[in-house]
Amino acid sequence: MASKQLIILTVLGVMACLQCEAATRFDLKQAPKKDQFAFHADQYLKNQCVKNLGNTIGISAYRNIEKESEKLKTCLNGYLNFTKLQTELSNGDSRNNLKPVFSEYCRKKVDLTKCIENFSKELTPCLDKNDRELQKDSMRMIGKLFQFLCLNNGNQIALFITNGGPECVERHYKDIDKCIKPHIKEFDRPPFTIKKCKNVNDMEKCILNKLNTCPNKTAANIVQGLFRHMKKDTMCRN
């Protein structure tokens, strides 16, 4: 369940950086075409396509993934206006009334999910049995993530930002990264076992301990709620 740690990293990172200078890196139009992570991901996918489908069909499948990746970027940019969002977040009046801002984005969650599903389907032929299980888990987790963030029409994100959540996470970002890194390798491959639940719980406890040192406890409370929501209906729910 590699999706678990990726989701936590993404949520914390995006929430933290929406208000910091590094936020521009989340603008897909400004992002570099190939960073180090993207390069390794591309190589892995290409190798998996050739390994599972043979050289000719595999290369063709990989080319289709590249095309679908561009469609995904276009699709996401069509629904998520990062430049507008950053402007609204930096505006004092808008920052004090963010619920309508995120309510607008939450109304698009079905369309956003469809963008991701279309890309995910293009990956499937190249994936082995284990990777397909991870793919299913990832899509399920993305759905649960949208559910949580869009509770009460985006109220969770609005509360996080207006109560100093980004500043809190940014202040402890390196410590949070240290909470996550030791457990990443445990989630690489299925099956997900009770033993791995301990890793999830240890990671959660470590992150919350860091966030709880902030004067305003809202960030810690919302991240704790996120963990609980993600674990609900899994063997880790208790």
N, C-alpha and C positions, 0 to 999 in steps of 0.2 A: 504494500500500500504506500508506494512512494508519494502518492497524491497527498497523504496526510501532512507530511512536513512541507511539501511544496505549497500547499494551501495556506498553512500557517505563515510561512515565509512571505508569500505574496501579499496576504492580507495585512500583516504587520508592516511590511515594507511599503506598500502603497499608501496605507493610512498614515504612516510616519512621513512619507516624502511628499504627500500632496501639499504640505505646507513648507517644505524646505527646498533649497536650491536644486537638489537632485531630482526634483519632480519632473523636470523636462525629459528625463530619460524614459519616462513612461509614455511620452508622446510618440506613437508609432511612426508618424511622419518624419520625426527627427532622429529616430533610432538608427544606429549603424546597421547595414545589411547583414553583416556577419560578425558577431562578437565571439569570444572564446566558447561560451556555453553553446551558442547556436551551431558553431563549427562541429563540436563534439556530438551534439544531438543529430546533426545532419549525417555525420559519418556513421553513427550507430544505426540510424534508419537505413542508410544505403546498404550497409553490411547485412542488416537483417533482411532486407528485400532480396538481395542476391542469395543469401544463405537459404531462405525459405522458398524462393520462387525460381531460382536459377538465374544465370547472368542476364539473358535477354529479357525475360519477363520481369525480372527483378529491377533492372535499370529502368524499364518502362514504368513500372509501378512507382519507383522513386521519383521519376519526372512528374508523374501525376500528383504526388504528394507536394512537390515544389510548387506546382500550379495552384493546388488547393490552399497552400500556405499563403500565397499572395491574395487569394480570394478571401481568406480568413482575415487578413490585415485590412483589406478594403471593407469587408463587412463590419468589423469592429469599429473602424474609423467612421463608418456611416452612422453608427448608433451611439458612439462615445466621443464626444467633442472634448478632448483633453484640454485644449487651449481655453475654451469657454469655461470649463470646470475650474481650472487653475485661477482664472480671472475672478470667478465668483467666490472662490475660497479666500482670495487675497483682499476682497472687498469687505470692509468692516460691516456694512449693513447686511450683506448677503450671508456672512459668516454667522451672524446672530440669528439667522432664520434659514437654516440649511435644509429643513425637512422638505420644502417644495422642490428644491434642487434635486435631491436624491430620489424623491418620489417620481420625478420625471424619468430618471434612469431606470428605476425599478419597474416602471410600466413596460420597459423594453426588454425585460429579462427573458421572455419567451423567445424573442428574436435573437438575442445574444446567445442563448443556449443552442438555438438552431445553427448559428454560425459555427459554434464549436463542434456540434454533433456532425455536421457535414465534413469538417476536417478530420474528425475522429474516424469516420467511416472509411475515408481514403487510406488511413493508416492500417486498417484491419488486415488486408491481405499479406502485409509484410511482417506481421507479428506472430510469434510463436504462442503456444498455449498459455505460458506464464504471463507473457506481456499482454495477452488479450484479457486475462483476469485483472491485471493492473489497469487496463484501459476501462473496463467496466466499473472498477472501483473509482477511478478518477472521475468518470462522468457522473456517477452517483454522488460523489463528494462535491462536485461543482454545483449540482442541483441543490444539495443541502446548504452549501455556502450561500447561494443566491437567496434561498429561503430565509436564512438567518439575517443576512444583511438587509433584506427587504421587509423584515417584520415591521408592521405599522408604516408601510410605504417609505422605508428607508430611515426610520427613526433611529435605528442602531448606529448607523454611520454618522448621522447628524449629531447625536449625543456624544459620540466618540470625539469628533472634531471640536465641537463647541466647549467641551470640558477638558481640553488640553491633552487629548489622547495622542495626537501626532508628536507633540513636544515630549511627552513621557516616553514613547517608544523610541524616538530619535535619541534621547538622552541615554537610553540603556540598550541601544541597538547591538553594540558589540557583545554585551553580556547575554542578550537574547540569542545571538548567533551561537555563542558558546553553549547555551542550553540545548540547542537543536542539533549541532554537528555530531555529538557523540552517539546520537540515536538514529541518524539518517541511514546508516548501513543496515540497521535492523529491519527497515521497511522496504528494502530493495525488491524482494521477491515474495510471492505468496507461498504457502498459506499464511494467513494472519492468525496467530495463536494467542492464547491467554498470556503466555510469557511476553509477547510483544505489547500487550496492554500495559504491562508494568513500565515499559519504555515510554509509551505515550503519556502515562500518568506522571512519570518522573520529569519528562519534558515540560508538561503542563505546570507542574509544581514549581519548577525552576523559573519558568517564564513569569508566572504570577508573582513569585517572590520578588523578582526584579521590578515589575510594574507597581507592586504595592508600596514601593519606597517613594513613589511620587505623591505629592501632597493631595492631589485629587485622585480618588480611587476608581473613577469611572472607567479608565482604560483597562485596569485589571478586571473589573466586573464584567465588561463587555467581552474581553478576550476569554474569560472563564465561561461566559455564556456560549461563546463560539465553540469552545472545546466540548461543552456538554451537548450542544446541538449536534456536533459532528459525531460524537460517540453514541448518541441515542440510536436505538435499534441495532447496535452492534454488541459484540461480546464484551466490549470495554465499558458498557454503560454504567456499571457499578464501580 
